[in-house]
Amino acid sequence: MYNHSELNNENIILHDCCANSMNYENGVLSFVFPEGFWVTPQHIKNDSDKIVRTDLSKVDFELLDGVAEDVQVYIFRKNESADTIREEWELEDFINKVNAGIFKVEFFDEYKTYQSYLYKCWVRFEDEPYHYECEIIIDTKNVAYNWNKLRYECEW
């Protein structure tokens, strides 16, 4: 389905990219980015000196133990006293809400260790409260970045 698929590429950036659908199947967690993700000029397939976006893209995380427990999702909300509360969400519930269009996931920061990624995100709504802060921790063997073409007219 995709012309390009690369593993564990340091020259691909998810910052300011929104996923509007997700899937978890056979030990792989996938995020779909309708407007693509960013590819740096250091990437071998980027023929420009700019960071550019791809077209429709997908990122597949091959989970470390192949189970949903390899993913932790935390949503940060304010309670009635205006205290910030961290709520842990089940992966299936999170995926279902994304796929139902209740919110999309906008990625901001990525922190990587040997076999784990921490993503700082927002879950974005059309109406108030408009967004909640979110953390997604993924224990993974490999990450596959999939896309068809670079959109050189869409620069960072």
CORHU-V446258 format. One record per backbone hydrogen bond with DSSP energy under -0.5 kcal/mol. NH is the residue of the N-H (numbers start at 1). CO is the residue of the C=O. E is the energy in kcal/mol with one decimal. If there is no record, write none. Layout:
((NH CO E) (NH CO E))
This chain:
((4 147 -2.8) (6 145 -2.2) (8 143 -2.9) (10 8 -0.6) (12 9 -1.0) (13 38 -2.5) (16 107 -2.6) (17 14 -2.0) (17 107 -0.6) (19 105 -3.1) (20 32 -1.6) (21 32 -0.9) (23 30 -1.9) (25 28 -2.2) (28 25 -1.5) (29 61 -2.4) (30 23 -3.3) (30 28 -0.5) (31 59 -2.1) (32 21 -2.6) (33 57 -2.8) (34 32 -0.6) (36 33 -1.6) (38 13 -2.6) (39 52 -2.9) (40 11 -2.7) (43 40 -1.6) (46 43 -1.6) (47 45 -0.8) (52 39 -2.1) (52 50 -0.6) (53 151 -0.8) (53 154 -1.8) (54 37 -2.1) (55 149 -1.6) (57 33 -2.2) (58 146 -2.1) (59 31 -2.4) (60 144 -2.7) (61 29 -3.3) (62 60 -0.6) (62 142 -2.6) (63 27 -2.4) (63 61 -1.0) (64 139 -2.3) (70 67 -2.1) (71 68 -1.9) (72 137 -2.5) (73 89 -0.7) (74 135 -2.8) (75 87 -2.7) (76 133 -2.7) (77 75 -0.6) (77 85 -2.5) (79 83 -2.4) (82 79 -2.1) (85 77 -4.0) (85 83 -0.5) (87 75 -3.2) (87 85 -0.6) (89 73 -2.8) (94 90 -2.2) (95 91 -2.8) (96 92 -2.4) (97 93 -2.1) (98 94 -2.2) (99 95 -2.9) (100 96 -1.6) (101 98 -1.5) (102 97 -2.0) (103 97 -0.8) (104 124 -1.7) (105 19 -2.3) (106 104 -0.6) (106 122 -3.0) (107 17 -2.6) (107 105 -0.6) (108 120 -2.7) (109 120 -1.1) (111 118 -2.5) (113 116 -2.9) (117 138 -2.3) (118 111 -2.9) (119 117 -0.5) (119 136 -2.9) (120 109 -2.3) (121 119 -0.5) (121 134 -3.2) (122 106 -2.2) (123 132 -2.5) (124 104 -2.8) (124 122 -0.6) (125 130 -3.1) (130 127 -2.7) (131 129 -2.1) (132 123 -1.6) (133 76 -0.8) (134 121 -2.6) (135 74 -2.5) (136 119 -2.3) (137 72 -2.8) (138 117 -2.6) (138 136 -0.5) (139 70 -2.9) (140 115 -1.7) (140 138 -0.6) (141 62 -3.4) (142 62 -0.8) (144 60 -3.0) (145 6 -3.1) (145 143 -0.5) (146 58 -2.8) (146 144 -0.5) (147 4 -2.0) (148 56 -0.6) (151 53 -3.8) (152 150 -0.8) (154 151 -2.0) (155 153 -0.8) (156 51 -2.4))
